[in-house]
Amino acid sequence: MSASLSGKIAFATGAARGLCKAIVARYLAEGMSVLVFDNNAVNLALCLPEWDAGDRVLPWVGDVRNRGDIQAAVDAAVAEWGRIDVLANVAGVSREDFFLDMAPAEWQRIIDINLTGVFNVAQIVARQMAAQGGGAIINMASKNGLTGEVKYAHYNASKGGVVMLTKTMALDLAHLNIRVNAVAPGYIVTPMAEEIDPPEFMDFYKDRLIPLGRLGTPADVAGAFVFLASDDAAFMTGHTLVIDGGQTSGDGRKLFAFPPEGTA
């Protein structure tokens, strides 16, 4: 447990499944209280007994595309606990589309949620942090915001935007004692990933593309959100922390992958 996080207040978006569900669990284990913001009321209700944190969890149903929803949630968190110390700005969506077939509506939906939604939440929460004397913001980027992937032009563009948004926010907010960093996961097994990719693709991915030889888990990412929220990262801002099993460290070829086994 990080002593610097016990008693702190977090605001977490996309909280009801996948990566942010695990992040919330870690924050609660660190002794924090969390406003959990998600657009799916059913999923949010199902998470509450799993988190089992009583009045240290404040559930809020809203959409990151709706600034009124965000402001109401911020106001509720401040009314309940007096401040917001940490923002886990995680809500996002993805889908696979070949570029020439990509529908403009799908492009716009992913940009609106993954990039404009991150901006909306960050700006409104940062205004509260500025008024109270500081805080820490952690935006969810992606390995795909640093290196492209086929059939994900909309998602790649949105996450590349988050990386640059994070850098600029860090510069604009440093004098207000607000640190802004991003986390860029590689392939993490989440419900969203399982909806897109079959098991045989996941096997190919871990065997051929990831030097550590396994896919990531939400727990791998949650630890980074704890670190970046804590005083251990007090001199870090504007950074994007990559968690990808080594994938972006090289050219995609793993040691011993060639020649294929059984050949000279």
N, C-alpha and C positions, 0 to 999 in steps of 0.2 A: 504493500500500500504506500502511496505517495503522501507524505504528511502535508505537502503543499496543496493537495486537492481536497482533503477532508473538509466538509462544510461548504465547499464551493457550489455555485449554481451554474448549471449548464442548460443550454437550449439546443435541442437536437432535431434535425429534420430528416424525413424518410425513416422514422424511428421504428416502424412496425414490422420490418423484416430485413433479412440480409445483413449487410455490413453494419448499418446503424443500430439494429437490434442488439448486436454483439457489443457495439461501442457503448450503448446505454447500460448494458449489463456490467461492463467494466467500470464505467463512471460510478454506478451505484455501489459496486464493490469497493471503490476508493473512498466512499463516504460522501459522495456528492448527491445533490438533489437535481432532478432533471425535468424540464418541460419537454415532453415527447410529442412532436408535431408530425402528423401524417395525414394523407388524404383518404385513407381507408379506415373507417370507423370500426369495422368488424375485426380487421387484423390488429388494430390498436387495442381493442378490448381483449383479444386473445393473449396479447403480450403481458398484460398487467399481472395475472397470477404467476407467470413465469418469472418476471422481475421480482415480484413479491417484496416490494419496498415501501408499501403503505403510502403515507403522505409525502414521501420524498420523490414521488412521481406525480406529475400533473399532466394528464393526457389532453391533447388539443387536436381536433380535426380541422384541417385547413389545406390550402393549395398554395405552393410556393409561387405560383403565377399571380396570386391575388394579394396585393399589398395590404388590403384591409384585413384579411385573415392573419397575416403575419403581425401586423401592428396590434391586433387584438390579443394575440398570443403573447407578445412581448409585454403588453400591459398587464396581462394576467400573471405572468411570471414575476414581474416587479411587484405587483400587489401582494402576491403570495410570499415572496422571499426578499424583496427589497433591491435586487440587483441581478445581473447576468454576468458571470465571470468568464464563461467559456461558450463558444458557439461551435458545435459540430454540424457543419453545413453540408449535409450528405445527400439529400434527396436527388434522385436522378433516374433516368430510364435509358434503355438501349434497345436496338433491334438491328437486324441484318438486312441490308438492301444493296444490291448492285447499283453503282452510281447512275448508270443510264436509265435504270428503272425506278429510281427514287422519287416518290411522290413529294411535291413541294409541301404538302400538309404534314408529312412525316418529318421532313427536314425542320419545319418550323416548330413542330411540337417538341422535338428533342432539344433544339436551341432554346426554346422558351422555358423548359423545365431545367435543363442541365446548366445553362449559362445565365440566362436572365433570372431564373429562379434563385441561383446562387447570389447574383447581384442583389436582388430584392431583399433576401433575408439578411445578407451581410450588411447592407446599408442601414436597414432599420435597426438591427441589433447593434451595429457599431455606433449609431447615434446614442443609444442607451449607454453603451460602454464609455463613450466620450463624456457623457454627463456625469458618470459615476467615478471617473478617474482611471479607466483602463480595462483591459481584458485580453483574452486570447481567442482568435478566430482560426479555425481549421477548415479549409475548403476541401471538398472531395474532387480531386482531379483523376487522372488515370495514366497508366503507361501509354494508352492510346493518345494522350495529349502531348506525348514526347516523340513517339514513333508511330507512324500510321499503320492501319490494318485494313486489309481488303474488305470491302462491303460495309464499311462503317464510316463513311465520309461525314455524316451528320454527327455521329457520336464523337469521332476524332476531333472535328472542328469545335464542338462544344467543350471538350476537355482541354484542348489547346488554349481555348479562350479562358478557361478557369486558371490555367497556369499563369497567363499574363495578367489576368485580373488580380490574382494573388500578389504578384510582384508589385503591381501599382498600388494596390491597397496598402501594402506594407510601407511603401514610401509615403503615402498620403497620411497614414494614421500613426506613424512612429512617434511623433511629438505628443500624441495624446495617450501614450503608454498602452497602445493596442498593438499586439503582435499578430501578424497574419502569415500563416503557413498553409501548405497544401500537402495532401497525401496522394500518391499516384500508385495505386495497386496494379499489379499485373493480373494474371488469370486467377481469380478467386472463385471458389465454388459457392454460389449463392442461388437462391430460388430463381433469380433473373437469368443467371447463366444456364441453369438447368432447363429453363423454358426455351432457350435459343439453341443449345448445343446437345447432340446425342452423346451417350457415354463413350462411344468409339472415338469421337472427336476429342473429348477430354483426354483419353488415353494417348492419342497421337500427340496432343499438345504437351503433356508432361514428359513423354518419352523423347520427343524430338526437339523441343524448343526451350525447355527450362533446365538450366544447368543443375539446380538442386534436385531435379528429378521428381518433383511432386507439384500438385496444384496448391494454391494458397487456400487458407481458411479465413472466415471472418475474424477469428481470434488473432491471426497474424496482423490484421489491420487495426484491430481495436487497441492493441498495445501502442501503436504509433500515435493514436489519438490521445492516449493517456500521457505519453511522453511530451507531445507538443503542447498539451494543456498545462503541464506542470512547470515548476520552477527549474527543473533540470534543463529546460529549453529556453531559459530566460533571455539568452543572448542570440536567439534564432528568430529571424523574421524574413519574409520574402522567399523562403526556401520551399522546394517541392521534394518531399521525401519519397523515394521510389521503393516499393515493396513488391518485387517481381521474381524472386528466386534466381536473380542474375540474368534474366532474359535480355534486358537492354544493355548489358555490359559488352556484348559482342555482336558478331555478324549473323547469329542464328545457328551456327554450326557447333554442335557439342563435341567435346573430346571423345574419341573412340567411335564416333558415329560413322566414320568412313575410314577404311573400306568396311562394308557391311560384315557383320559377324559371319564367319565360315568361309570368307574369301581371303586370298593371299594379298 
